[in-house]
Amino acid sequence: LKVLDEIETEALTLGDVISYKPKFDSKILDVIYYERPKDVKFTLLEYEENTVILNMTGKRSSDFSNYVLHLQRTYQFSDVSYEGYEYDKDTGLYTGSIRCIMKGGE
């Protein structure tokens, strides 16, 4: 019985760790797509460790900062940031990246 109690304790501890680990799932994708400004197009979406990286293009320079604010206000991420954007004269579009750091479990 003592060994079974120890196994149960370890299993519960492991369960706590797993439930706290950030989860990249369809709910996060729904938030990312729902909050996206209509003129923003994704060129790449990556997930590394606990971070979602969104490479995108937009028609206005304000699209990036507005999108970051919208994502921050969902409270689905521990941090959302971007480091600016660039303007491409040939396409007439702004390009940049947004980093969304996932939250751990509740």
Sequence and secondary structure as in RCSB ss.txt:
>XXXX:A:sequence
LKVLDEIETEALTLGDVISYKPKFDSKILDVIYYERPKDVKFTLLEYEENTVILNMTGKRSSDFSNYVLHLQRTY
QFSDVSYEGYEYDKDTGLYTGSIRCIMKGGE
>XXXX:A:secstr
 HHHHHHHHHHHHHHHHHHHS    HHHHHHHHHTS TT EEEEEEEETTEEEEEEEESSTHHHHHHHHHHHTTT
 EEEEEEEEEEEETTTTEEEEEEEEEE    
